[in-house]
């Protein structure tokens, strides 16, 4: 019927043209569908791959473990499989330029690939961590393999850079059951932090790691209720003027207590967790308000003091406006100049625009700024010239041994003299003995003192009783 119609309106060539066009349309549709399907596959694969190393990423590692579980277990004839995590802690120190970055990562991943058996493979979990699944190797064989990998790493000569000594730590999760690869890979990574069983720079997974992870999960799950029920509260550690012996202020420190008032969790147990998940912002703001309440009560009893509180980098980066802080100070009738924001020295090392802008806003609003933990990690004199601080707090590390040796005394003396020339207040942390005080009195008494010699951190009410104390 179609042929008759076409012959009536034209010629045989028209028929051929239509047939060709229809065929082309069908080909294009098939090609488009194939392209779309291939695109979807590529997107899925890219989600599982690390472009720089051309290896699977964290999610890809988990996916491969699930897919190859049976083959991996079958290949582990005498010894159960193990997950191995290599952490190249100073990898960021190798700068080879953008063009050579991919070559760098592929060269490193090839080091771990060398010597792998069937069903063993390497993945790149994040910037500095590589994950492997290894089969049928006992602890000694694993250790030998790990040490060879580290040896080969340090034998690499990188283009336009040369040789580099890597700071490598390694976690081993032996006899991994592969029942839940996602959790098992996470536990292997956590072993780098919480391992108790260690052999040099090789850390082994044990029940202690799982207990620590479970405890962190428990802390995280109960944080909201603890905050609402008043279990996360401020403690205060007094600061004493060395010259007069008077309590002239205090530092607000967070504590997590039980119903009976005893300590349930210490800060080092939950603060790092809250810094990683962002909840530290709520903690910082609660402690800031506590500082305002303390200042209000002190003012009502005729005491003029300065109270300090700690702000994390996360909190500072989120302070696009400080209206919320000023609303709190107004609520309690507190002058911002009576509040000192303590920021650890390490936070100033890798500053960004948001961080710097927040510091400027705080200073413009009248708040004091203190550098905390000076000398603990990244001491740099440039920090003293590039930033203006109201107070510098010398870390307690320098006074832990009560200045028992001439070397310790000379270091402390030189640090105090240096900071005195900067023109800001100096606060010495960790003062615990009279011996330490006696020496410091010969160096400089124009400083503030903080430590167990005067008082450990105490509840807010007890701190208020300290305000009339003279040491």
C-alpha positions in Angstrom: 0.0 0.0 0.0 2.9 2.4 0.9 4.6 1.6 -2.4 1.5 2.5 -4.4 1.1 5.8 -2.6 4.7 6.7 -3.0 4.7 5.9 -6.8 1.6 8.1 -7.1 3.2 11.1 -5.6 6.7 10.7 -7.0 9.1 8.1 -8.1 10.9 5.0 -6.8 13.8 7.2 -5.5 11.3 8.7 -3.0 10.5 5.2 -1.6 14.2 4.5 -1.2 14.8 7.8 0.6 12.0 7.2 3.1 13.3 3.7 3.8 16.8 5.1 4.3 15.6 7.8 6.6 13.6 5.4 8.7 16.6 3.1 8.9 18.8 6.0 10.0 16.3 7.0 12.6 16.2 3.5 14.0 20.1 3.5 14.1 20.2 6.9 15.9 17.6 5.7 18.4 19.6 2.5 19.1 22.8 4.5 19.3 21.3 7.1 21.7 20.0 4.3 24.0 23.4 2.6 23.9 25.1 5.9 24.7 22.8 6.6 27.5 23.3 3.1 29.0 27.0 3.5 28.6 26.9 6.9 30.3 25.0 5.5 33.2 27.5 2.7 33.6 30.4 5.2 33.4 28.8 7.4 36.0 28.4 4.4 38.3 32.0 3.4 37.7 33.4 6.9 38.3 31.6 7.0 41.6 33.7 3.9 42.6 37.0 5.0 41.1 39.8 7.4 42.1 40.8 9.2 38.9 44.4 10.0 40.1 45.5 6.5 41.0 43.2 4.7 38.6 42.2 2.5 41.5 38.9 2.0 43.3 38.1 4.5 46.0 36.6 3.9 49.5 33.2 3.1 48.2 34.7 1.0 45.4 36.7 -0.9 48.0 33.6 -1.9 49.9 31.8 -2.8 46.7 34.6 -5.0 45.5 34.7 -6.8 48.8 31.0 -7.6 48.6 31.2 -8.8 45.0 34.3 -10.9 45.4 33.6 -12.2 48.9 33.3 -15.9 47.9 36.4 -15.8 45.7 38.5 -14.0 48.4 37.4 -16.5 51.1 38.1 -19.4 48.8 41.5 -18.1 48.0 42.3 -17.9 51.8 43.0 -21.7 52.2 45.0 -21.7 55.4 44.7 -18.1 56.8 41.6 -15.9 56.7 41.8 -12.7 54.6 43.0 -9.4 56.1 42.3 -5.8 55.4 45.5 -3.7 55.4 45.4 0.1 55.5 48.5 2.1 54.6 48.5 5.7 55.8 51.1 8.0 54.3 50.8 10.7 56.9 53.2 13.1 55.2 52.1 12.6 51.6 51.1 16.2 51.4 54.8 17.1 51.6 55.5 15.8 48.1 54.7 18.5 45.6 55.3 17.5 42.1 53.0 20.0 40.4 49.4 19.5 39.0 50.5 17.7 35.8 52.5 15.1 37.7 50.0 14.5 40.5 48.3 11.6 38.7 51.7 10.0 37.9 52.6 10.3 41.6 49.5 8.6 42.8 49.7 5.8 40.2 53.4 5.2 41.0 52.5 4.9 44.7 49.6 2.6 44.1 51.8 0.4 41.9 54.1 -0.1 44.9 51.3 -1.7 46.8 50.2 -3.7 43.8 53.5 -5.4 43.3 53.6 -8.8 44.9 49.8 -9.2 45.2 48.3 -12.7 44.8 45.2 -13.7 42.9 42.1 -12.0 44.4 44.2 -9.5 46.3 43.8 -5.8 45.2 44.7 -2.3 46.2 42.4 0.8 46.5 42.9 4.4 47.3 40.6 5.2 50.3 41.4 8.9 50.6 44.2 11.4 49.8 46.8 9.7 52.0 45.3 6.2 52.7 45.5 3.1 50.5 43.5 -0.1 51.4 44.3 -3.7 50.4 42.7 -7.0 50.8 45.2 -9.8 51.2 44.7 -13.5 51.4 46.3 -16.6 52.9 49.1 -14.7 54.7 50.0 -15.1 58.4 51.2 -12.2 60.6 54.8 -12.7 59.8 54.2 -12.9 56.1 52.0 -9.8 56.3 54.7 -7.9 58.2 57.3 -8.9 55.6 55.0 -7.7 52.8 54.3 -4.4 54.6 57.9 -3.7 55.2 58.8 -4.4 51.6 56.1 -1.9 50.5 57.5 0.8 52.7 61.0 0.0 51.5 59.9 0.3 47.8 58.1 3.6 48.6 61.2 5.2 49.9 63.1 4.0 46.8 60.9 5.9 44.4 62.5 8.9 42.6 59.7 11.3 41.6 60.0 13.4 38.5 61.1 17.0 39.2 61.3 16.2 42.9 63.7 13.3 43.7 63.5 10.9 46.6 61.2 11.3 49.6 61.0 9.5 53.0 57.4 8.6 53.8 56.0 8.6 57.3 53.9 5.4 57.0 51.6 3.8 59.6 49.8 0.7 58.8 46.6 -0.9 60.2 45.9 -4.7 59.9 42.5 -6.2 60.4 43.3 -9.9 60.5 40.8 -12.7 59.9 38.2 -10.3 58.6 34.9 -12.2 58.1 33.7 -10.0 55.3 30.2 -10.1 56.7 29.8 -6.3 56.6 32.6 -4.9 54.5 31.5 -1.3 55.0 31.9 -1.6 58.8 35.0 -3.7 58.6 36.8 -1.2 56.4 35.8 1.5 58.8 37.1 -0.5 61.8 40.4 -1.1 59.9 40.8 2.6 59.4 39.9 3.3 63.1 42.6 0.9 64.1 45.1 3.6 63.1 43.8 5.7 65.9 42.8 3.3 68.6 45.0 0.2 68.3 46.5 -1.2 71.5 48.4 -4.0 69.9 51.3 -2.5 67.9 54.5 -3.7 66.3 56.5 -0.6 65.4 54.4 1.3 62.9 52.1 -1.6 62.3 48.8 -1.5 64.3 46.6 -4.5 64.7 42.8 -4.5 65.1 41.5 -6.0 68.4 38.5 -5.8 70.6 39.8 -2.6 72.1 39.2 -0.8 68.8 35.6 -2.0 68.5 35.0 -1.0 72.2 36.3 2.5 71.4 34.2 2.8 68.3 31.1 1.6 70.1 31.8 4.1 72.9 32.0 6.9 70.4 28.8 5.8 68.8 27.1 5.8 72.2 28.5 9.3 72.9 27.2 10.6 69.6 23.8 9.0 70.0 23.3 10.5 73.5 24.7 14.0 72.9 21.3 15.7 72.3 19.6 14.3 75.4 22.7 15.0 77.5 22.6 18.6 76.4 18.9 18.9 77.1 19.2 17.3 80.5 22.0 19.5 81.6 24.7 16.8 81.7 27.1 18.8 79.4 28.0 21.7 81.6 30.7 24.3 82.1 33.6 23.9 84.6 35.9 26.9 85.3 39.6 26.9 86.0 40.8 30.1 87.8 43.5 32.4 86.5 45.7 34.2 89.0 47.6 37.4 88.7 51.2 36.4 89.7 52.0 39.9 91.1 49.0 40.3 93.3 47.9 36.7 93.9 44.3 37.7 93.0 41.9 35.6 90.9 41.4 37.8 87.9 39.5 35.5 85.6 38.9 31.9 84.6 38.7 29.6 81.6 35.4 27.9 80.8 35.9 24.2 80.1 33.2 21.7 79.0 32.5 18.6 81.1 30.0 15.8 80.7 28.7 14.6 84.0 26.5 11.9 85.5 23.3 12.6 87.4 25.3 12.4 90.7 27.8 15.1 89.4 30.7 12.8 88.8 32.5 13.0 85.4 31.0 10.6 82.8 33.2 11.6 79.8 36.3 13.8 79.7 36.7 16.3 76.9 39.3 14.3 75.1 36.7 11.5 74.8 34.0 13.6 73.1 35.5 16.9 71.8 37.4 15.3 68.8 34.2 13.5 67.8 32.1 16.6 68.0 34.8 18.5 66.0 34.5 15.9 63.3 30.7 15.9 63.1 30.1 19.6 63.6 28.4 19.4 67.0 31.2 21.3 68.5 29.5 24.5 67.4 26.6 23.9 69.8 29.1 23.1 72.6 31.1 26.3 71.9 28.0 28.5 72.0 26.8 26.9 75.2 30.1 27.5 76.9 30.1 31.1 75.5 26.7 31.7 77.2 28.1 30.1 80.4 30.9 32.6 80.3 28.4 35.4 80.1 26.5 34.1 83.1 29.7 33.8 85.1 30.5 37.4 84.3 27.1 38.6 85.2 27.2 36.9 88.6 30.8 38.3 89.2 29.6 41.8 88.3 26.7 41.5 90.7 29.1 40.7 93.5 31.5 43.5 92.6 34.2 41.5 90.8 35.7 42.8 87.6 37.2 39.7 85.8 37.9 38.4 82.3 36.5 35.0 81.4 37.8 33.0 78.5 36.1 30.4 76.4 37.3 28.2 73.6 36.2 28.4 70.0 37.0 25.6 67.5 37.9 26.4 63.9 34.5 25.0 62.8 32.8 27.5 65.0 34.9 30.4 63.7 34.3 29.4 60.1 30.6 29.5 60.6 30.5 32.9 62.2 29.5 34.9 59.2 27.8 37.3 61.6 28.4 37.7 65.3 24.9 39.0 66.0 24.1 35.9 67.9 27.1 36.4 70.2 26.2 40.1 70.8 22.6 39.1 71.6 23.9 36.8 74.3 26.2 39.4 75.8 23.4 42.0 75.7 21.0 39.5 77.4 23.4 39.2 80.4 24.6 42.8 80.4 28.2 41.8 79.6 30.8 43.9 77.9 32.5 41.9 75.1 35.8 43.2 76.3 35.3 41.0 79.4 35.3 37.8 77.2 38.4 36.3 75.7 38.1 33.9 72.8 40.8 31.2 73.1 42.0 29.7 69.8 44.6 27.0 69.7 47.9 27.8 68.1 47.5 25.0 65.5 44.3 26.6 64.2 46.2 29.7 63.0 48.6 27.6 60.9 46.1 26.7 58.1 43.8 29.7 58.2 41.2 30.4 55.5 39.2 33.5 54.6 36.2 32.7 56.7 38.4 32.0 59.8 40.4 35.3 59.3 37.2 37.3 58.8 35.6 35.9 62.0 38.7 36.9 64.0 38.4 40.4 62.6 34.7 40.6 63.4 35.2 39.4 67.0 38.0 41.9 67.5 35.9 44.8 66.0 33.1 43.9 68.3 35.4 44.3 71.3 36.1 40.6 72.2 39.6 39.7 73.3 41.6 37.1 71.3 44.0 34.6 72.9 46.4 32.1 71.3 46.1 28.9 73.3 48.7 26.1 73.6 51.6 28.2 72.4 54.6 26.0 71.8 52.7 22.7 71.7 52.7 21.9 68.0 53.5 24.4 65.3 55.3 27.3 67.0 56.1 29.9 64.5 57.3 33.5 65.2 55.5 34.6 62.1 52.2 34.0 64.0 53.2 36.6 66.5 54.0 39.2 63.8 51.1 38.4 61.4 48.4 38.3 64.1 47.5 40.6 67.1 46.7 38.8 70.3 45.5 40.1 73.6 46.9 37.1 75.4 49.3 34.3 74.6 48.9 31.1 76.7 52.1 29.1 77.0 51.3 25.4 76.9 51.6 23.3 80.1 54.1 21.0 78.3 56.9 23.3 79.4 56.0 23.0 83.1 55.1 19.3 83.3 58.4 18.5 85.0 58.2 21.6 87.3 61.3 23.1 85.6 63.5 20.6 87.3 66.5 21.0 84.9 68.6 24.0 83.8 67.5 23.3 80.2 63.8 23.5 81.1 64.4 26.7 83.1 66.3 28.3 80.2 63.6 27.4 77.7 60.9 28.7 79.9 62.8 31.9 80.6 63.5 32.6 77.0 59.9 32.0 75.9 58.6 34.4 78.6 61.1 37.0 77.7 60.3 36.7 74.0 56.6 37.0 74.5 57.0 39.9 76.9 58.5 41.9 74.0 55.4 41.3 71.8 53.3 43.5 74.1 50.5 41.3 75.1 49.5 39.5 78.3 51.1 36.1 79.0 49.3 33.2 80.7 51.3 30.2 81.9 49.3 27.0 81.9 50.0 23.8 83.9 51.5 25.4 87.0 51.4 22.6 89.7 54.2 23.1 92.1 55.8 25.7 94.4 59.2 24.8 93.0 58.0 25.9 89.6 56.5 29.1 91.0 59.7 30.0 92.8 61.7 29.9 89.7 59.2 31.8 87.6 59.2 34.5 90.2 62.8 35.3 89.3 61.9 35.6 85.6 58.8 37.7 85.4 55.8 38.3 87.7 53.8 40.3 85.2 52.1 37.2 84.0 48.9 35.2 84.7 49.0 31.7 86.1 46.7 28.8 85.6 47.1 25.2 87.0 46.4 22.7 89.7 48.6 24.5 92.2 45.8 27.0 92.5 42.8 24.9 91.4 41.7 22.2 89.0 38.6 23.0 86.8 35.6 23.3 89.2 31.9 23.8 88.9 30.6 27.3 88.2 29.3 27.8 91.8 32.6 26.9 93.4 34.5 29.2 91.1 32.4 32.2 92.3 33.7 31.4 95.8 37.2 31.7 94.5 36.9 35.3 93.5 37.8 36.6 96.9 40.8 34.3 97.3 44.3 35.7 97.3 47.2 33.2 96.8 
